[in-house]
Amino acid sequence: MATDRRASWLKGVLDLLVLASLTEGENYGYEIAKMLAGSGLGQIRGGTLYPVLNRLEEAGLVSAEFRVTERGPGRRYYRLTEQGRQTLAEQGRLWLAFDESVRTVLASGGLK
Amino acid sequence: MSGYFDELSTLLRAGGVPAEQVEATVSDLAAYVAETGADPEEEFGPAGDFAGQLLAARRPEADAADATEWRWTADVFAERQMLARLGDQGWEVDRVDHLGRFVSHRDPERPQRWEYRRELVPPGGAGALVARLAPDGWEPCGTWICFEYFKRPKAASVGPAAQLESPPAAPGRNVFFSRRFYLVLAVLLLALIVPGIILGSSDGDAADFYAGMTVGVCVAVAVLTLMWLWTARRRP
């Protein structure tokens, strides 16, 4: 139940988290997932992450470039676009406001 | 009670919701719109859609995944080709079950292409292999005897082109054996039969017959195993 709930929360905010993870520079799928997992969000599987990256790319919020590596078949690197940066700022503010409202209601219910 | 709530009650009952629960839900909803003064259809959407949402919320989440689950198997010679083909049709392998079947599913809303690889793993060596392949986006998706299977969304290399607009229907069968597999079976069968015929036509006794048959089977199994391991190692 707790896992289901976290998955449900993540579904609503994963695109913003991915955009935020790219603000420091370009990155590829595995490293993005690792960074998010390292932030305490749990393991994000490729089947969850890549559809989000695809949607962001199609919406023009990230750009992607496939580069061949010395070993292995190569990786697709994602970079935040200017439009992505603006969307992150706008939608991120909305999320923080939402988060604040949730905290207020939970606090009124005795949770700290 | 309005026609909206009558229709909703009928749909919920038809969906298997107990009568008393239907009554409680609908009364609650009716009280809500009475208080807010809103039109029920504007507030909750069309009765059919809303009933669908309420019914879906009652079902355990696992149902959705189970509905698209598909188990299939292929022999050791055909399975990589089948994994590639079915992965291209949007089938994601979740695990390999105890019968060696690939337990897979396809996202009904946003199907995407998958790619797979099979690795021969020495005993105890799976951890290092998983760690080596992870940076390239490969996730383990099943183990069968000495093989470890890995999956990766094709989007990792081709991006949005990996999405499937209209995936084909699931194959009509779930067993995929290659000609090579049948050939191996035939060789094994011959290995059983030929020594018997040879020894049976000579003056040997039953012990010779069984000894010859055992040797024949062992030689055939050893040769086939070596061939199989060699080809498995040779392929990327």
HADDOCK unambig.tbl for C-alpha pairs under 7 A between the chains (distance, minus, plus):
assign (segid A and resid 29 and name CA) (segid B and resid 137 and name CA) 6.88 0.50 0.50
assign (segid A and resid 29 and name CA) (segid B and resid 156 and name CA) 6.87 0.50 0.50
assign (segid A and resid 30 and name CA) (segid B and resid 135 and name CA) 5.65 0.50 0.50
assign (segid A and resid 30 and name CA) (segid B and resid 136 and name CA) 6.73 0.50 0.50
assign (segid A and resid 30 and name CA) (segid B and resid 137 and name CA) 5.39 0.50 0.50
assign (segid A and resid 46 and name CA) (segid B and resid 152 and name CA) 6.74 0.50 0.50
assign (segid A and resid 46 and name CA) (segid B and resid 153 and name CA) 6.25 0.50 0.50
assign (segid A and resid 47 and name CA) (segid B and resid 153 and name CA) 6.29 0.50 0.50
assign (segid A and resid 50 and name CA) (segid B and resid 153 and name CA) 7.00 0.50 0.50
assign (segid A and resid 50 and name CA) (segid B and resid 155 and name CA) 6.08 0.50 0.50
assign (segid A and resid 50 and name CA) (segid B and resid 156 and name CA) 6.94 0.50 0.50
assign (segid A and resid 54 and name CA) (segid B and resid 159 and name CA) 5.94 0.50 0.50
assign (segid A and resid 54 and name CA) (segid B and resid 160 and name CA) 4.82 0.50 0.50
assign (segid A and resid 66 and name CA) (segid B and resid 157 and name CA) 6.62 0.50 0.50
assign (segid A and resid 75 and name CA) (segid B and resid 136 and name CA) 6.95 0.50 0.50
assign (segid A and resid 75 and name CA) (segid B and resid 156 and name CA) 6.76 0.50 0.50
assign (segid A and resid 75 and name CA) (segid B and resid 157 and name CA) 6.06 0.50 0.50
assign (segid A and resid 76 and name CA) (segid B and resid 156 and name CA) 6.00 0.50 0.50
assign (segid A and resid 76 and name CA) (segid B and resid 157 and name CA) 5.58 0.50 0.50
